[in-house]
Amino acid sequence: PGLRVAQNRQWAHKHVHHGIKHFKNGNRVEAFQCLNQALNIDAQNVEGLVARGALYANNNGLEKAIQDFELALKVDPSHQNGRKYMCETLVAVARNHEDDKEVDRAIEVYERILRIQPGHKEALDSINFLRGPPPQQAPPPAQQQPGPVTPTKSNRSDGGPQQIQRLGQRVSSRSRSRSPSDNARPVSQHGVGQGRGERKEAGGYDDRSGP
């Protein structure tokens, strides 16, 4: 079984190689045929999935392209071209949503791009553009400064020395008139009052770094 698997991988790799060659020469029908043959032999051939996904994306088959890229990235999450082409294809999908005035869906796709490639500039710029600037807060109302306090003249007499003297005389006379039994009565204590608190279409296949 191990030998058979190795042979299948070699046959699949050969078909992928021919498919990519047809792709670069613009022979899309032949490219599809070769890549499909490769994936029929080895369904998890990452290079075949990425190449066919790029071919789908260049023929406006965005959803099929995304499916191929997803399968490829499940096998090899760090595949450089797989991540690159996936992001380019998702940008094309998001732009279609923008053209259809589907802003929320476009933002969702751009956010998906950022999960694949954090810091993706076009995705970030598009999200900021679609969401618009944050609302500005109104400045707090100006506080009125209290005016100067004008002293008022009290009508009450502040009591002169004579009044204080008379009051002392009354207190003294009451103290003398109280009986000893009055001093024995307990004094009632009053509680203190508590104050209230104030409470981004996919590009062509990258031939520089391989599929």
Residue pairs with C-beta under 8 A, 6 or more apart in sequence:
8 41
8 42
9 42
9 45
11 38
11 41
11 42
12 38
12 39
12 41
12 42
12 45
12 48
13 38
13 45
13 47
14 38
15 34
15 35
15 37
15 38
15 41
15 48
16 34
16 35
16 38
16 45
16 47
16 48
16 51
16 211
18 34
19 30
19 31
19 32
19 33
19 34
19 35
19 38
19 48
19 51
19 52
20 31
20 47
20 51
20 205
20 207
20 211
22 28
22 30
22 31
22 34
23 31
23 51
23 54
23 55
23 205
24 205
24 207
28 55
28 58
28 59
31 51
31 55
32 52
32 55
35 48
35 51
35 52
35 55
36 52
38 45
38 48
39 45
39 48
39 49
39 52
42 48
44 71
44 75
46 72
46 75
46 76
46 79
46 82
47 210
47 211
48 211
49 68
49 69
49 71
49 72
49 75
49 82
50 68
50 69
50 72
50 79
50 81
50 82
50 85
50 211
51 205
51 211
52 68
53 64
53 65
53 66
53 67
53 68
53 69
53 72
53 82
53 85
53 86
53 89
54 65
54 81
54 85
54 202
54 204
54 205
54 211
55 205
56 62
56 64
56 65
56 68
57 65
57 85
57 88
57 89
57 92
57 201
57 202
58 202
58 204
62 89
62 92
62 93
62 96
62 202
65 85
65 89
65 202
66 86
66 89
66 90
66 93
69 82
69 85
69 86
69 89
70 86
72 79
72 82
73 79
73 82
73 83
73 86
76 82
80 209
81 205
81 206
81 209
81 210
81 211
83 116
83 117
84 206
85 202
85 203
86 116
87 113
87 116
87 117
87 120
87 123
87 200
88 200
88 201
88 202
88 203
89 201
89 202
90 109
90 110
90 112
90 113
90 116
90 200
91 110
91 113
91 122
91 123
91 200
91 201
91 202
92 200
92 201
92 202
93 109
94 106
94 109
94 110
94 113
94 123
94 126
94 200
95 106
95 200
95 201
97 103
97 105
97 106
97 109
98 106
98 126
98 130
103 130
106 126
106 130
107 127
107 130
107 131
110 123
110 124
110 126
110 127
110 130
110 200
111 123
111 127
113 120
113 123
113 200
114 120
114 123
114 124
117 123
120 200
122 200
123 200
126 200
157 163
205 211
